Amino acid sequence: MFGMKPRAVRGGKLTAILLVLAGALAVQTPLMAQSGTMHGAIGEAFVPDILQRDATMFVQRLTLDETQRTIFDALLEDYETSFRDRSAVIRQRLAELQPDRGQLEETRRRLQEEAKEELRELLEEMRRQRAELAPGQTDDHIIQMYKSRTEEIRKKLRTARGPAVDSDRLRQILDGYRKVLEEWTEGKRGLRRQFMDNVRLLLNDQQIVQWPAFEREFRREKTLSKGELSGEPLNLFHVIRDMDLEETHRTAVAGPLAEYDVALDAALRPRNDYLPAAQRELAMASETGDISQAETVLRTLTDLRVAVREVNDAFTESIAAVLPPDLRREFRERARARAYPRIYRTTQAQRVFAEARRLADLAPEVLAFIDELEFRYLAELAGANEQLLETVRQHEPEVSVQRALWRIGRSTGDRRRQPDDAIAEGFRRRHELDQRYIQELEGFLTPEQAESLRRLRLAPGAWQTSGQPRSGAGNRAPDDR
């Protein structure tokens, strides 16, 4: 570390102090953090709203004829050219706002050298004071003193010497970014609106009737996947499509689906409208360390995300209600598995039960016991999953806000504690349920059979969610292990 030999300092506690001191040098200044959060927000802003691959949806859903298709292709090419040209101008304006990188790098090196020199001095003092300890004397006072000095170094890096540019200049740069990005957000929306208006002018009377539903579907297909909360990116149209229902049942769900179409769009539009501003403001808050501003934005955005999730949750039940019992259960299971995959994925115990049945030479009474044990497990699992579902619905919005604030705070030197997670506790309890039944199953098998199951269960990456063994890297979440 910086050419020094920290091993010369003896004692576990003092060695820990060295690690803290090394961590002090890892504090990022706002412009150093900029390469992540700021660049991420800027990159998202330069993705076109309409892509070449979207042409198929326009042609098929609106049943464009050959002449309309030719004009549509020309409109799309014009949109792409306009987007490319105007975005290039915006990128250049953003580039001109960047401070001189050579100067920033020189400032960064100077700060590192100063910090290394202070660290060397601390090490020498620590060695000297430890050597002067009388026999039997503890080094607690040394530890406390150097903890304090460590924090002083951190504060110097974070505040006294400040970022690579002074705070006023940083604010000026970020305000410039904000102004340009706000202008571009409106310009991007204008290009999309102009394209959609031009396409609408192509349509005949029958196609015009389809236009409002098409716009809602297009918005849903393009943006619903931007959901981050469980249940937010769920598309119930896809669930119904994949069930391949008979005509009678498709007719039964048509009414609730039409209501879902309108209700989901009403929730999606404000979320989509706010998302660019939220990404921009969160990037700014991350650069400046403005936790209060970040929290305001995060809570507003999270409320809009919850509104989308609530529409999906409500219409999962509304659509299920018009289906017969067997299809109702299948629809609800499919919808929940997509909306809340962490909850409704195949559990470890279910995979173990499936593998246990494949063991060789199982006596009939053993197979009967496996069936009975799995029946009891599934009954308990259903209750555990319902509890988890309510826990996720209740706590995930707040957990997501607090985790985001923790990440932003960490990037700017704010040493706030990582938030507690009630959801993780719920998954821990379900994991204990799995282990209890797995142990009961292994206790009924022969030692050889139990060991065979145990090897499969503990092998990294040995399972897929389908319950089939595989080789390669694992994909299990911690709650399923």
ZIRAFEN-V568357 format. One record per residue. N is the residue number from 0. RES is the residue in one letter. PHI is phi in degrees with one decimal (* if undefined). PSI is psi in degrees with one decimal (999 if undefined). OMEGA is omega in whole degrees, 0 to 359 (999 if undefined). Layout:
N&RES&PHI&PSI&OMEGA / N&RES&PHI&PSI&OMEGA
//
This chain:
0&M&*&107.2&178 / 1&F&56.6&30.9&177 / 2&G&76.8&7.9&183 / 3&M&-97.7&173.4&180 / 4&K&-125.3&79.3&184 / 5&P&-65.2&-16.5&180 / 6&R&-65.0&-15.8&179 / 7&A&-68.0&-18.3&178 / 8&V&-88.9&118.1&184 / 9&R&-92.9&157.6&177 / 10&G&103.5&130.3&184 / 11&G&-62.2&-41.4&183 / 12&K&-68.1&-41.1&180 / 13&L&-68.6&-33.1&176 / 14&T&-63.4&-37.8&177 / 15&A&-62.4&-35.7&177 / 16&I&-59.8&-40.7&179 / 17&L&-59.6&-40.3&180 / 18&L&-64.3&-38.4&177 / 19&V&-64.9&-40.8&178 / 20&L&-61.9&-41.3&178 / 21&A&-63.2&-39.1&178 / 22&G&-62.9&-29.2&180 / 23&A&-62.1&-30.4&181 / 24&L&-79.0&-7.2&181 / 25&A&-92.8&1.2&179 / 26&V&-62.4&129.4&180 / 27&Q&-93.2&141.3&171 / 28&T&-83.5&159.9&183 / 29&P&-51.8&-43.9&182 / 30&L&-71.0&-24.4&174 / 31&M&-69.8&-38.8&179 / 32&A&-70.2&-18.6&186 / 33&Q&-56.6&-33.3&184 / 34&S&-61.0&-19.8&179 / 35&G&-94.4&-73.4&187 / 36&T&-65.3&-46.6&183 / 37&M&-65.9&-46.5&181 / 38&H&-65.4&-32.0&177 / 39&G&-64.2&-43.9&179 / 40&A&-64.6&-41.4&180 / 41&I&-66.7&-43.0&180 / 42&G&-59.8&-42.0&179 / 43&E&-61.9&-34.7&183 / 44&A&-68.2&-20.4&185 / 45&F&-103.5&21.5&172 / 46&V&-93.9&121.9&181 / 47&P&-61.1&149.2&178 / 48&D&-76.5&-28.1&180 / 49&I&-122.3&127.7&182 / 50&L&-117.4&166.3&179 / 51&Q&-57.9&-36.7&182 / 52&R&-68.3&-15.4&178 / 53&D&-77.3&-13.8&184 / 54&A&-59.0&-37.8&181 / 55&T&-58.5&-40.3&181 / 56&M&-65.3&-43.0&178 / 57&F&-60.0&-48.4&185 / 58&V&-65.2&-44.8&185 / 59&Q&-75.3&-46.9&184 / 60&R&-70.0&-34.7&181 / 61&L&-95.1&0.1&181 / 62&T&46.9&56.2&179 / 63&L&-69.7&136.5&176 / 64&D&-81.9&-178.9&186 / 65&E&-62.9&-41.4&180 / 66&T&-65.3&-44.6&179 / 67&Q&-62.2&-38.2&180 / 68&R&-64.0&-39.5&179 / 69&T&-62.7&-44.5&179 / 70&I&-67.5&-39.6&179 / 71&F&-58.8&-44.8&180 / 72&D&-59.5&-39.6&179 / 73&A&-67.0&-39.4&178 / 74&L&-64.4&-40.9&181 / 75&L&-67.4&-39.1&178 / 76&E&-64.4&-39.8&179 / 77&D&-65.6&-39.6&178 / 78&Y&-61.4&-46.0&182 / 79&E&-62.8&-41.1&180 / 80&T&-65.3&-45.6&179 / 81&S&-62.1&-42.4&180 / 82&F&-63.3&-45.7&182 / 83&R&-63.1&-44.1&182 / 84&D&-68.3&-45.8&183 / 85&R&-71.6&-36.3&179 / 86&S&-68.3&-32.0&177 / 87&A&-63.2&-38.9&178 / 88&V&-64.4&-42.3&180 / 89&I&-66.3&-41.5&178 / 90&R&-60.7&-40.2&179 / 91&Q&-65.2&-40.2&179 / 92&R&-64.6&-38.2&177 / 93&L&-66.7&-40.5&180 / 94&A&-61.8&-36.9&181 / 95&E&-67.9&-20.0&179 / 96&L&-81.5&-15.5&183 / 97&Q&-67.1&136.4&174 / 98&P&-69.7&165.1&181 / 99&D&-63.7&118.1&185 / 100&R&-68.1&-34.5&179 / 101&G&-62.4&-41.3&179 / 102&Q&-66.2&-40.3&179 / 103&L&-63.2&-40.5&181 / 104&E&-66.5&-38.6&179 / 105&E&-64.7&-42.5&178 / 106&T&-63.0&-42.1&179 / 107&R&-61.3&-43.8&179 / 108&R&-63.4&-39.1&180 / 109&R&-63.1&-43.8&179 / 110&L&-62.0&-40.8&179 / 111&Q&-64.4&-43.0&181 / 112&E&-63.8&-42.0&178 / 113&E&-62.5&-42.7&180 / 114&A&-65.8&-39.5&179 / 115&K&-63.3&-39.0&180 / 116&E&-64.4&-42.7&178 / 117&E&-63.3&-37.8&180 / 118&L&-66.5&-40.2&177 / 119&R&-59.0&-45.0&180 / 120&E&-61.0&-41.3&179 / 121&L&-62.5&-42.0&180 / 122&L&-60.8&-43.2&180 / 123&E&-62.9&-42.4&179 / 124&E&-63.9&-40.2&180 / 125&M&-64.1&-43.2&178 / 126&R&-61.1&-45.5&184 / 127&R&-64.5&-46.5&184 / 128&Q&-69.3&-34.3&178 / 129&R&-67.8&-36.3&179 / 130&A&-66.2&-25.4&183 / 131&E&-87.9&-1.9&181 / 132&L&-65.2&136.7&176 / 133&A&-73.3&156.5&178 / 134&P&-54.9&131.0&179 / 135&G&83.1&-9.7&181 / 136&Q&-77.5&135.3&180 / 137&T&-81.5&163.6&180 / 138&D&-106.4&22.9&183 / 139&D&-59.3&-40.5&182 / 140&H&-67.5&-32.3&177 / 141&I&-67.1&-43.2&180 / 142&I&-59.0&-48.4&181 / 143&Q&-62.5&-40.5&182 / 144&M&-63.5&-42.2&184 / 145&Y&-80.5&-22.6&170 / 146&K&-61.9&-43.3&178 / 147&S&-63.3&-44.2&180 / 148&R&-64.5&-36.9&178 / 149&T&-59.1&-45.4&180 / 150&E&-65.0&-32.8&178 / 151&E&-63.8&-40.1&178 / 152&I&-63.7&-43.6&179 / 153&R&-59.9&-43.1&181 / 154&K&-66.4&-36.7&178 / 155&K&-62.0&-46.2&180 / 156&L&-63.5&-33.5&187 / 157&R&-87.3&-32.9&187 / 158&T&-126.5&-54.9&187 / 159&A&-60.2&-48.4&177 / 160&R&-87.3&-19.9&171 / 161&G&70.3&-174.0&178 / 162&P&-71.6&175.9&182 / 163&A&-65.2&-22.0&169 / 164&V&-123.1&154.8&183 / 165&D&-67.8&161.7&188 / 166&S&-61.3&-37.1&179 / 167&D&-64.9&-41.8&179 / 168&R&-67.4&-39.4&177 / 169&L&-60.7&-45.5&179 / 170&R&-60.8&-40.3&179 / 171&Q&-63.3&-42.8&179 / 172&I&-62.7&-46.9&182 / 173&L&-67.0&-37.0&175 / 174&D&-62.8&-36.4&176 / 175&G&-65.2&-44.0&176 / 176&Y&-56.8&-47.7&183 / 177&R&-58.8&-46.4&182 / 178&K&-61.7&-45.7&181 / 179&V&-66.4&-42.5&181 / 180&L&-68.9&-36.2&175 / 181&E&-61.8&-43.8&178 / 182&E&-62.0&-42.1&181 / 183&W&-69.1&-36.8&178 / 184&T&-57.6&-45.4&178 / 185&E&-67.5&-39.2&178 / 186&G&-63.9&-39.9&179 / 187&K&-64.4&-43.3&177 / 188&R&-62.6&-39.1&180 / 189&G&-63.3&-40.8&177 / 190&L&-63.1&-41.6&179 / 191&R&-65.3&-45.4&181 / 192&R&-61.7&-42.8&180 / 193&Q&-62.7&-42.4&179 / 194&F&-61.9&-47.7&182 / 195&M&-64.4&-39.2&178 / 196&D&-63.0&-40.1&180 / 197&N&-66.9&-38.9&177 / 198&V&-63.8&-40.5&181 / 199&R&-61.6&-34.7&179 / 200&L&-65.7&-19.8&179 / 201&L&-74.6&-22.0&195 / 202&L&-80.1&149.1&173 / 203&N&-86.4&-178.6&186 / 204&D&-61.4&-41.0&180 / 205&Q&-66.7&-39.4&180 / 206&Q&-69.8&-34.4&178 / 207&I&-59.5&-36.7&179 / 208&V&-61.8&-33.7&181 / 209&Q&-79.3&-14.4&190 / 210&W&-59.4&-48.3&181 / 211&P&-58.5&-42.3&179 / 212&A&-66.8&-36.3&179 / 213&F&-65.0&-44.0&179 / 214&E&-59.0&-41.7&179 / 215&R&-64.8&-42.7&180 / 216&E&-65.0&-41.8&180 / 217&F&-61.7&-44.5&179 / 218&R&-62.8&-41.4&181 / 219&R&-63.8&-47.1&183 / 220&E&-67.9&-32.8&184 / 221&K&-83.8&-28.9&192 / 222&T&-123.8&-15.9&183 / 223&L&-61.1&-32.1&181 / 224&S&-67.6&-9.6&178 / 225&K&-78.2&1.8&178 / 226&G&-65.0&144.5&180 / 227&E&-116.9&-26.5&177 / 228&L&-79.6&152.1&173 / 229&S&-58.2&136.8&179 / 230&G&85.5&-17.8&183 / 231&E&-71.2&-43.8&182 / 232&P&-85.2&7.0&181 / 233&L&-63.5&134.6&176 / 234&N&-119.0&104.6&183 / 235&L&-70.3&-22.6&174 / 236&F&-61.6&-38.7&179 / 237&H&-68.4&-36.6&179 / 238&V&-62.5&-47.4&179 / 239&I&-63.7&-42.7&179 / 240&R&-57.4&-44.7&185 / 241&D&-74.8&-14.7&177 / 242&M&-80.3&-17.0&177 / 243&D&52.4&57.6&184 / 244&L&-71.0&155.4&172 / 245&E&-69.6&162.5&184 / 246&E&-56.0&-41.5&181 / 247&T&-59.4&-42.8&182 / 248&H&-76.7&-31.9&175 / 249&R&-63.1&-37.9&177 / 250&T&-64.9&-38.9&182 / 251&A&-64.2&-36.7&183 / 252&V&-89.6&-5.8&184 / 253&A&-59.8&-42.2&181 / 254&G&-63.9&-54.8&177 / 255&P&-59.5&-35.2&179 / 256&L&-65.8&-37.7&178 / 257&A&-64.3&-40.2&177 / 258&E&-67.1&-39.3&178 / 259&Y&-61.9&-42.1&179 / 260&D&-52.9&-50.1&183 / 261&V&-71.0&-44.5&183 / 262&A&-65.8&-41.1&180 / 263&L&-65.4&-41.5&179 / 264&D&-62.6&-38.2&179 / 265&A&-64.7&-28.7&177 / 266&A&-85.4&-33.0&182 / 267&L&-69.6&-41.3&187 / 268&R&-58.8&-50.0&179 / 269&P&-65.7&-34.0&177 / 270&R&-64.1&-46.8&180 / 271&N&-63.3&-39.3&181 / 272&D&-65.5&-35.0&183 / 273&Y&-83.8&-22.9&188 / 274&L&-58.0&-45.9&179 / 275&P&-60.9&-42.8&178 / 276&A&-64.8&-39.0&180 / 277&A&-64.2&-45.5&179 / 278&Q&-60.5&-41.6&181 / 279&R&-65.5&-47.9&184 / 280&E&-69.8&-33.4&177 / 281&L&-67.6&-37.4&176 / 282&A&-63.4&-43.4&178 / 283&M&-61.9&-45.0&182 / 284&A&-64.2&-35.1&178 / 285&S&-66.3&-37.5&180 / 286&E&-69.5&-38.9&185 / 287&T&-93.7&-9.6&183 / 288&G&75.3&22.5&181 / 289&D&-84.1&84.3&183 / 290&I&-65.3&-36.5&181 / 291&S&-62.5&-45.6&178 / 292&Q&-64.2&-40.8&179 / 293&A&-61.0&-42.6&181 / 294&E&-65.0&-40.1&178 / 295&T&-59.4&-47.1&181 / 296&V&-65.3&-45.6&182 / 297&L&-61.3&-40.8&181 / 298&R&-69.0&-38.8&177 / 299&T&-63.4&-47.1&180 / 300&L&-64.7&-40.6&181 / 301&T&-64.7&-38.7&176 / 302&D&-60.4&-39.5&179 / 303&L&-69.3&-35.5&177 / 304&R&-67.2&-41.5&178 / 305&V&-61.1&-38.4&180 / 306&A&-60.2&-39.7&177 / 307&V&-66.7&-45.1&180 / 308&R&-60.1&-40.5&182 / 309&E&-66.0&-35.3&175 / 310&V&-61.9&-45.5&179 / 311&N&-62.8&-43.3&179 / 312&D&-63.0&-44.6&183 / 313&A&-65.1&-43.4&183 / 314&F&-80.4&-16.8&169 / 315&T&-59.1&-42.3&179 / 316&E&-75.7&-37.8&181 / 317&S&-64.6&-42.9&180 / 318&I&-70.9&-40.9&179 / 319&A&-59.4&-34.5&185 / 320&A&-64.7&-25.0&183 / 321&V&-94.7&1.4&179 / 322&L&-98.6&153.0&175 / 323&P&-65.3&161.2&189 / 324&P&-51.0&-44.5&183 / 325&D&-67.4&-42.4&178 / 326&L&-72.9&-31.7&177 / 327&R&-60.7&-45.7&180 / 328&R&-64.8&-43.6&180 / 329&E&-63.5&-44.0&180 / 330&F&-62.6&-45.4&182 / 331&R&-64.5&-40.4&179 / 332&E&-64.8&-43.2&179 / 333&R&-64.3&-44.8&182 / 334&A&-64.3&-44.6&181 / 335&R&-67.3&-36.8&179 / 336&A&-62.9&-35.0&179 / 337&R&-80.5&-36.5&182 / 338&A&-74.9&-39.6&185 / 339&Y&-129.7&65.8&187 / 340&P&-62.4&-31.8&180 / 341&R&-64.2&-31.8&181 / 342&I&-80.3&-45.0&192 / 343&Y&-102.3&11.5&172 / 344&R&-68.3&161.8&177 / 345&T&-62.4&130.3&184 / 346&T&-84.8&168.3&179 / 347&Q&-62.9&-41.5&181 / 348&A&-63.6&-40.4&178 / 349&Q&-61.6&-39.2&178 / 350&R&-66.7&-38.5&179 / 351&V&-66.6&-41.0&177 / 352&F&-60.1&-43.4&181 / 353&A&-63.3&-42.0&181 / 354&E&-71.2&-33.9&180 / 355&A&-61.2&-36.3&180 / 356&R&-67.9&-17.6&181 / 357&R&-90.6&-4.4&179 / 358&L&-63.9&146.5&183 / 359&A&-76.1&150.1&170 / 360&D&59.0&42.6&176 / 361&L&-82.2&129.8&178 / 362&A&-70.1&153.6&180 / 363&P&-54.9&-38.5&181 / 364&E&-67.7&-28.8&177 / 365&V&-69.9&-45.3&177 / 366&L&-59.8&-40.1&179 / 367&A&-64.3&-39.6&179 / 368&F&-65.1&-41.6&179 / 369&I&-60.3&-42.9&179 / 370&D&-61.5&-44.9&182 / 371&E&-67.6&-39.4&180 / 372&L&-67.7&-41.5&179 / 373&E&-65.6&-37.6&177 / 374&F&-58.8&-45.1&179 / 375&R&-65.7&-40.8&179 / 376&Y&-61.4&-46.7&182 / 377&L&-63.2&-33.7&177 / 378&A&-64.3&-44.0&178 / 379&E&-69.2&-37.6&181 / 380&L&-62.5&-39.3&180 / 381&A&-59.8&-43.4&178 / 382&G&-66.7&-40.9&179 / 383&A&-63.3&-39.8&180 / 384&N&-67.9&-36.3&177 / 385&E&-63.3&-41.1&177 / 386&Q&-64.4&-42.6&178 / 387&L&-61.8&-41.0&180 / 388&L&-59.2&-46.3&179 / 389&E&-65.9&-37.2&179 / 390&T&-63.7&-45.4&180 / 391&V&-63.4&-46.6&180 / 392&R&-60.1&-38.9&184 / 393&Q&-78.0&-41.5&192 / 394&H&-103.6&-23.5&187 / 395&E&-59.0&-41.6&179 / 396&P&-56.8&-47.3&181 / 397&E&-69.2&-39.4&178 / 398&V&-61.0&-41.5&180 / 399&S&-64.9&-38.3&177 / 400&V&-64.1&-48.6&183 / 401&Q&-65.8&-37.4&178 / 402&R&-65.8&-40.8&179 / 403&A&-63.8&-41.7&178 / 404&L&-64.6&-37.1&178 / 405&W&-63.7&-43.0&179 / 406&R&-65.2&-42.7&179 / 407&I&-64.4&-43.8&180 / 408&G&-62.8&-39.5&180 / 409&R&-65.5&-37.5&181 / 410&S&-69.4&-19.2&181 / 411&T&-110.6&8.7&177 / 412&G&91.9&2.9&177 / 413&D&-76.4&117.9&188 / 414&R&-94.8&45.2&178 / 415&R&-69.6&152.4&181 / 416&R&-74.8&141.2&177 / 417&Q&-62.8&136.9&187 / 418&P&-68.6&151.7&172 / 419&D&-67.7&152.8&184 / 420&D&-130.1&103.1&179 / 421&A&-65.8&-26.6&180 / 422&I&-67.1&-44.8&179 / 423&A&-59.7&-37.2&178 / 424&E&-64.6&-38.7&177 / 425&G&-63.5&-41.4&177 / 426&F&-68.7&-32.0&177 / 427&R&-63.1&-41.2&179 / 428&R&-65.1&-38.6&179 / 429&R&-68.5&-35.2&176 / 430&H&-60.4&-40.7&178 / 431&E&-64.2&-36.8&176 / 432&L&-60.7&-46.5&178 / 433&D&-56.7&-49.1&184 / 434&Q&-62.9&-36.2&180 / 435&R&-62.6&-44.7&181 / 436&Y&-74.2&-35.1&177 / 437&I&-63.2&-42.3&179 / 438&Q&-64.8&-38.6&178 / 439&E&-64.7&-40.4&178 / 440&L&-64.1&-47.4&181 / 441&E&-62.7&-32.9&179 / 442&G&-67.4&-23.3&180 / 443&F&-87.7&-21.5&182 / 444&L&-82.6&168.7&173 / 445&T&-69.6&158.6&178 / 446&P&-56.1&-37.6&180 / 447&E&-66.8&-43.9&179 / 448&Q&-65.2&-42.1&180 / 449&A&-63.4&-39.8&180 / 450&E&-66.7&-37.8&177 / 451&S&-61.3&-45.1&177 / 452&L&-63.8&-40.5&183 / 453&R&-64.8&-39.4&179 / 454&R&-63.5&-42.2&178 / 455&L&-64.9&-39.8&184 / 456&R&-68.9&-35.3&184 / 457&L&-91.2&-9.8&180 / 458&A&-69.5&126.3&180 / 459&P&-59.4&130.2&176 / 460&G&68.6&23.4&186 / 461&A&-80.9&-12.4&187 / 462&W&-125.7&148.5&165 / 463&Q&-105.1&168.3&180 / 464&T&-66.3&-19.6&178 / 465&S&-74.4&-13.4&182 / 466&G&96.4&-2.1&180 / 467&Q&-89.4&136.7&176 / 468&P&-65.0&152.0&175 / 469&R&-150.7&169.2&174 / 470&S&-108.1&165.7&178 / 471&G&106.1&-171.8&184 / 472&A&-68.9&145.8&180 / 473&G&-77.9&157.1&177 / 474&N&-129.3&21.4&182 / 475&R&-82.3&142.9&173 / 476&A&-78.6&157.9&182 / 477&P&-56.8&-33.0&183 / 478&D&-71.1&-11.8&182 / 479&D&-103.2&2.1&185 / 480&R&-85.0&999&999
//
